Amino acid sequence: MTSGHLRSVLMLIVALCSASASNWLYLAKLSSLGSISEEETCEKLRGLIQRQVQICKRNLEVMDAVRRGAQLAIDECQFQFRSRRWNCSTLETVPVFGKVVTQGTREAAFVYAISAASVAFAVTRACSSGELEKCGCDRNVHGFSPEGTASEQNTGGRASSLRLYKRPCVSPAGFQWSGCSDNIAYGVAFSQSFVDVRERSKGQSSNRALMNLHNNEAGRKAILSNMRVECKCHGVSGSCELKTCWKAMPPFRKVGNIIKEKFDGATEVEQRKVGTTKVLVPRNSQFKPHTDEDLVYLDPSPDFCDHDPRTPGMLGTAGRQCNKTSKAIDGCELMCCGRGFHTEEVEVVDRCSCKFHWCCYVKCKQCRKTVEMHTCR
Ligand SMILES: *[C@@H]1O[C@H](CO)[C@@H](O)[C@H](O)[C@H]1NC(C)=O
């Protein structure tokens, strides 16, 4: 074998090893898929594996929702990680997070969970908005519900986690299920087939595949377990003689908050064989086992302190803004990894001396003030 051959074989091995199941997130980098009308378009989309190309061809109308889901996942990741050392910044490459999420770290767990959730969310939204032919509102939610038994009527949801909106109106007679209930079952099923496909095709054998699948499912659970009932009153001047209710997903920010909490409390796991099946169990046997809704990870995270040109996406924290008075991860001590920080005075424009005018608006002045801004060395 010539050295050229050897090099290409090595590069192939590197490419295969670093191939990440979240490559499809690259779809977020496309401006819009509008309505992809041609099956060939699916083959040109970067980041999809062959099985995803097939799903794309069979579900052309859903693909723009998938793209919006990818964007939603990246935006939410950047919001939730805005004051952490790794801030979820993306590259113009596949995979969009560079090599940062190719290890089985807590960060990878978050990215997988939020991505699986975002596809379920965006596809469900598209169903409810009437954008898709294959799905619409959830018509299984119908009929009349006596007050207080909303949870039993609710299909697929968890009775205990349902909360009825407290409304000033009282409708002693109960309410009518009506309006458009979010078809979360369709969105979740689509997410399972599209997002999980790479792991499933590996035969679920590697511990990394088990980790990804678990976290994908946990992400979708963050929506499923937090479905709520929204209602509207009808009748003379809101007297609420008739109340109609429907099932709705939580706002995606709430889903992001839940998954971030799971990230903070994620369980480090290892693979164990139980009979013939492989399962993930807590590495520390003193810890209570994780639930379906918790995030799990296999590898400790790097410290994310320094820029590493060999690890795309590992930008380091130099130049990051930090909080001088905080002792948490957004504080200059931890954020800058002890390297110290610069302080400069910057002028900001703010609203001030706000006055309430009868009736009803608030008028403010614009004030300039100088504040100290700290950035890591
Ligand atoms: C993340 O941090 C890098 C510096 O490490 C900065 O260039 C980038 O703008 C930040 N991205 C976001 C989304 O805040």
The ligand as a MOL file (V3000), in Angstrom:
LIG
                    3D

  0  0  0     0  0            999 V3000
M  V30 BEGIN CTAB
M  V30 COUNTS 14 14 0 0 0
M  V30 BEGIN ATOM
M  V30 1 C -19.4070 32.0130 22.0130 0
M  V30 2 O -18.1230 32.3550 22.4170 0
M  V30 3 C -17.2520 32.7100 21.3660 0
M  V30 4 C -15.8790 32.9350 21.9730 0
M  V30 5 O -15.4660 31.8150 22.6440 0
M  V30 6 C -17.7890 33.9180 20.6510 0
M  V30 7 O -16.9560 34.2460 19.5580 0
M  V30 8 C -19.1900 33.6310 20.1390 0
M  V30 9 O -19.7590 34.7790 19.5770 0
M  V30 10 C -20.0880 33.1140 21.2450 0
M  V30 11 N -21.2840 32.6090 20.6320 0
M  V30 12 C -22.4950 32.8150 21.1220 0
M  V30 13 C -23.6020 32.1910 20.3900 0
M  V30 14 O -22.6990 33.4830 22.1070 0
M  V30 END ATOM
M  V30 BEGIN BOND
M  V30 1 1 1 2
M  V30 2 1 1 10
M  V30 3 1 2 3
M  V30 4 1 3 4
M  V30 5 1 3 6
M  V30 6 1 4 5
M  V30 7 1 6 7
M  V30 8 1 6 8
M  V30 9 1 8 9
M  V30 10 1 8 10
M  V30 11 1 10 11
M  V30 12 1 11 12
M  V30 13 1 12 13
M  V30 14 2 12 14
M  V30 END BOND
M  V30 END CTAB
M  END
